[in-house]
């Protein structure tokens, strides 16, 4: 799908030949005096069209437009949230196997957040997963023109939004694939494919290399599966070698049965999404390849399956992590933190400016925040503020959660340095406290995306979050000082 941005008035946009024209009308819209603008104004005045977000009026082959179909869509106050609602409703009304060309016209000049939202909403609304279907219904939409009178001043924002779409869709692709089509080995190959883009390199480590590193916690999770683990190291080099990198660590459990602490059968198929953190790292690197910012970024993905065989780790087993800390595994279904902790220790070698891990870590975070915001944990004020701001700008929201030391009390055990779980209460926080033990050498934040990474029900599928947040955060670091500890 190709996006284009043009500085067109509403009447000029209406003269573009296309399958559908979406006219976005805000509360502040002031109509021009041309015929097409008068048509829109009359529909609003008569109450057939509304500026309220999500309200639409569909027209067919009006002589005042070259578009086959025209939809007047309300976008309320013109904010990102309301533009997204308006575009989503309008696109749904015209979506068909004949919709190959689309024009999205802002009746009033678009703001930066509004333009981002429009690009994202069109991409989301036209996305189609096809990889494992025998008769796939591929995306039909091929060209999308965004028209606004102030296009010239929005060029950089537009290019960023389109690049984020490329990253989000790569994240969706790998997260949506079933586990037998997204094994750790295949995930490694997907990472290696990113290295064909300039400034990106990739190294994939197997069981022997990981054993040599002493990643006993990661290996313990992997030993219950016949699929070999992979430890993926991506590097984006956009700045001088002397510039400290930001490290992204993505949880890459390509299927999570829970191990010996097996999950209930209902909805266990959704545990293919347990590698959404890894998918978001892949997607973020895809966007970096498009934008080529002057920063350095490392992506670390510890990837394996969490299954149960005769060698599977057992509740009560004690393993030694790469850091040397011993861990009593009380619940084998709390495996994400076991693979992440070794990756967090590995991150030390890069002397990073900051480390952010991304993981579908706890059901407790879903209970706390639902699907609207990702949980964000950090004791570093500057890093927490930067991530929150990035989420707001990208409309990929997060919410800072507490990290009081008292939440770690339940992780104490008589048989190791730390247990991998505490009690049910505050489970997302105690999981973050576990990870925090392995992050003394750098500023660190943890994003729990268990609620935001995918949707269940009729609309089941990956969301591609938090690629938008991560990209916005990384780009903001280009001219920012390193986070203070």
N, C-alpha and C positions, 0 to 999 in steps of 0.2 A: 504494500500500500504506500503510495507516494503522497506526501503532504506538500502544499505550497501556500505561501502567504502573499497576498496582493493588497495594495492600497486602493480599495474600491469603495465608492459610495454605494448606498443601497440600490439605487437604480442601475448602477453599473454592474453590481453583482447579479441583479435580475436578468441582465442581458447575456450572462454566461450560459452557454448551452450545457445542460447537465441533466442527469436523471432526477435529481431532487435538490431543491434549494431550501435550507433551513434559515429562517429569518428570526434572529434573537432580539427580542424587544424587552427592554428593562423599564422599570417604573419611571425613570427620568427621561425616557425617549421623547424627543421633539421632532415631529415629522418634517421632512423637506416638502417642496411644492411640486415635485414631479408626479407623474401618474401612478407609478407603483407605490411610492411612499404614501400617496393619498389613499390608495386601496388599503394599505395596512392601517392607516389612521382611521379610516371609516370602520373597518372591522373592529378596531379597539373601541371606538365611540359607540358603536351599536351593541357592544357586549358580546359579540361572537368570538372575538379574540381577547386575550387577557395578558397583562404583563406578569401576573402571578406565576411564580416558578412552577414549571411542569404542565401548565395549561397550554393546549395547542389547538390550532385551527388548520385543517388540511384543505388545500385547493388543488384542482386538477386542470392542467393545460389552460391556465389563465393567459389571455393574449398579451398581458403586460409583462410576461416573463418568458425566457427561453427554456426554463426548466419544465420538465414533464409534470413534476409535482412540486408544490410549494407548501411549506408548513410554517405558519407563524407561531413561534414558541415564546412563551413568557420566561424571563430569567430574573424576575423579581428585582432585587436591589443590585443585580449585576455582580454579586460576589461569586467567588469560585464555587462554593457549594450550590448556589442557585443556578448558575450557568450549567453546571454539571447535570442538575436535575432537568433543566429545560432541554438540553441537547439529548439527554438519554431518552426522554419522552418523545421528542420529535423524531429521533432516529428510529426508535422502535416502530413508529407509525408508518415509516416508508421502507423499512428493511424488507428486502425481497431478493430473489435471484436475478432481478433486473437492475438492481442498484449498483452500478459500476462507477458512476461519477457523482460527486456530492459537492455542493457549495454551502459553506456555513458562513452566513453574513451577519455581522453585528450591526444592528440598526443605529446604534450610537457607538462612538469609539470604545474599543475594548481596553480594559485594564490588563496589566500583566497577569494577575491571578486568573482573570476570566479567560484569557487566551490559553493559558496552560490547561485550565479545566476543560475547555472545548476540545483541545487536541486529545486529552486523556479520555474524555467521554466518548468521542468518536471511535477511538481505538478499542476501548472496552466493549462498546456496543456492537462492533463488527467482528470481534475476535471469534475464531472458531478453532477448536482442537480437532486435528485430523489424523494424528500419527498412527493410531492403532485401529482405525476404522477401515473396513473393506470397501465401503462406498462413502467416502468422506464428503461432507458438505463444506467445501473450503470457503474461505472468505471471498466474497464476490467483489466487494468494494475495492476499486483499484486506485482512484485518484480523489483527493480531498483538497479543495481550495478553501482557505479561510480568508474572508474579506473584511477589512476594517479600514476606515479612513486614516488611521494613525499607524499603519503597518510598518512604516520605515523605522519608527522608534521601538518597535517590538521584535525586530529581527533576531536579536540575540536570545531573547526569551523563547521565541518560536523554535529556534534551532535546538535549544536545550530541551524543550518539551518533546520534540520529535525524537531526540536521542534517548530520552527517558523511556519513551514508548518502546523503542528497540530493546532496551534492557528489561523492561517489565515483561515483554512478550517472550523473551528468552527464559526468564524466570518462570513464567506460566507454563511454557512448553515442558521444561524438565520436571516441574512440580506435578503437572497433570499426568505425566507418563506413569503407567502402572509399574510396580517394582521390578517385574521381569524385563522391562524395557528401560529401566533406569538403575541398573546395578552400580555398585561403586566403580567397577571397571569402566562402564559406559559414561559415568559422570566424569571420570578422569579424562576420557577421550573428548568429552564436551569442553572441558577446560583447555585441553591441548589445542582444540580447534580455534580457541580465542587467540592463541599465539600467532595466528596468521595475520592478525591486525598489528600494525606498527606499535611499538613501545611496550608490547605485552610479551612476557615469556612465561613458560610453565614447566614445572617439574612434578612428576607423579611418583611417589614412593610406595613401594609394596610392603608386604609383611616382613621381609628380611631387614629392610632399611628402617622400618618402624621399630622392630625389635632392637636393632643396634642403638637406636636413640633412647631406648629405655621407656617407651610409652606403654607401661604395663596396664594402666587403666583403660586406654583405648583398645588394646589387644584383648583385654578381658571381655569386653562387649562383643568383639568380632568373633571370638572363638566358638560361639554357638551356631555359626553359619558356615556353609560350604563355599560361599562367595568370599573371595579374598578382599581384605580391607584395602583401601587406598587413602594415602595422605597427599592432598593436592596443594601445591604451592604456586600461586599465581603472583606475578610481579608486573605492575604498571610503572614504568620509569619515564616520567614526564618532566622531572626536575633533575638538578645536579645530584650526584651520589651523596654529597654532603648534607642534603636535605633529608631530615628524618621522615620516614614514611608513616602513614596511618595504616594500621593492620585491621583487616576485617576477618573475623573468624565465623564461619558458617557451619552450623550443625548439619551433618550429612548422613543421617540415618535413613537409608533408602527404603527400609521397611521395619516397622517396630511392632513385633508381636507382644512385647512385654517380657520376653524370655521366660524363665521359670515362673516369674510373677506374671503369668499370662493375662492378657486383656480379655474382657468379654467379647464374644463374637460379633455382637451388634456394632455396626459401623467400623469394624476393624479394617475394612478396605481403605478407609481414610488415612490409615497410618502410612500409606505411600507418601503422604504430604509431610512426613516427619523430616524430610530433607529440604524444606522450604527455605531454611536459613542458608543452606548451601546454594540453592537456586538463586537466592537474592544476591549472593556474592558473584555468581556467574553473570547475572543480569547487570549488576553494577559495573563490572569490568567491560561488558558489551557497550554500555553507555560511555564509559571512559574512552573506549576505542574511537567512538564517534566524535567526542568533544575535544580530546587531546589536551586536557588542562595541564598546567605546569606544576604538578604535584607528584609525589611518589606514594604508591599504594601497594600493600601486600594483601593477598587473599589466601587464607588458610582454610582448608576443608578436610576435616577428619571424617571419612565416609566408610560405613559398613552397614550390615544388617544386624538387627537384634532378634535372633531366633533362638530356638532351643533344640539342642541335640545332646548326645551323651557327654560332650565336652563343655556344654554351656555353663557359664558362671552361675553359682548357686547363692541364694540368700545366706549371709553369714560369711561368705568368702572374703578374704582380705587381699587386696592387690596393692602394688607399689606404683605410684604415678611417676612420670618423668621428673617431677620436682623432688622426688624422694619421699614425699608424704605418703603414708599408708592410708588406705580407704577400706572401711568395712562396708560391703555391699549388702544392705538390709533389704533392698527392693531392686530387682533387676529391671524393673520398668522405669527406674530413674536413671536411664542409661545415657541420656544426652549430656548430662553434666560430667559423666565419666570420660566421654570422648573429648569434650571441650576443654577439660582441665589440662590435658596433655598438650593440646594445641595452644592454650594460653601460655604454658611454660615455654613451648617452642618459640612463641612470639618474642620472647625476651632478646633473642639473638639479633633482632633487627633494630634494637634501641629505638623503639617507636615513639613518635610524638603522642600517640594515643592508640588504644586498642578497643574495638567495638565488636562484641560477639552477638550473633543473631541466631535465635533458636526457637523452634516450636517446643518450648521446654516444659510448661506445666499447664494442666487443666485448671489449676487454681487461678492462673492469670485470666483464663476465660471467664471464670466465675466473677472475678473482681472487675474486669473491664469490658467483657463482652467482645464484640467484633469491631468496635468503633476505633479504639486506640490500642496500640501496642504498649506493653509495659516497659518502662525504661528505668534502669537501676544504675546509679553512679554516685560515688562519694566525692567526685570531682565536680565542683560547682561550675567551672567554665565549660567543661565537656557536657554536662547535663543541660546547661542553658543552650549550648550550640546545637545539640540534638533536638531539643524542644522547638527551637526556632526553625530549624531545617524542616521539621515535621509540619509546622504551621505553614511555612511557605509552600511546601510541596503538597499540602493537603493530604499528607500521609501521617496522621496524627499519632503522637505517643503521650504517655502520662508518667511523670516521675513517681516512683514508688519508694518507700522508706528502706533504709539499710541499717537500722539500729542494731548494735551488737547483740542485744538480747535475743534477736531472732535466730542467732546461731547456737543458742543453748541446746536446742534439740538435736544438734549434730554431734554432740559429745558421745563417746563410746568408750568402753573399757578395753576394747580389743584392737584399736587402731588409732591413728591420729585424728581421724574424722569419719563419721558415718555419711553415707550418700543421701540419706533422707532424715527429716525430722518428723514431727507430727503433721496432721492434716491442716491445722490452723496456720495461716500465713505461708502456705506451701510455696507460692511463687517467690516469696521473700527469702525463705530458708534455702531455696535452690540457688538464688543469687548470692546468698552469703557463702554457700559452698564454693561457688566459682571465684568469689572475691579472694579466697585464701591463696589463689594461684596468680594474683595480679599485683604483687607488691612492687614490682620494678617499673611500673608505668601507669599513666592515667588510663582508667578503664571504665567502660560502660557495657551494660548487658541489655539487649532488647529481647523481650519474651514476646514472640509473635504467634503464640498458639491460637489466639483468637482472631487475629487479623490476616493470617497467611492464606486461608482458604475459606470457602463457603460450603455449607452442607445443604441438604435438601434438593429441591428441583434445580437450583442454580449451582449445584456442586461443582467446584473447580477452584483453582488457585487464583489469588488476586494479584500476585506479583509484588506485593508489599514485603519489605519496606524499601524497594529499590529507589523510589522517589526521594524518600527521606535521606538515604545514604548518599545519593548523588548530590543532593543539595548541601548536606553537611560537608562532603569532601570538597566541593567547589568553593565553599566558604573558607576552607583552610588554606587556599592558595596564597592569600596575603595575610593570614592570621598568625600570631605567635603561637608557639607550642603551648599546650595546656599545662598549667602549673599543677604540681602534685598537692 
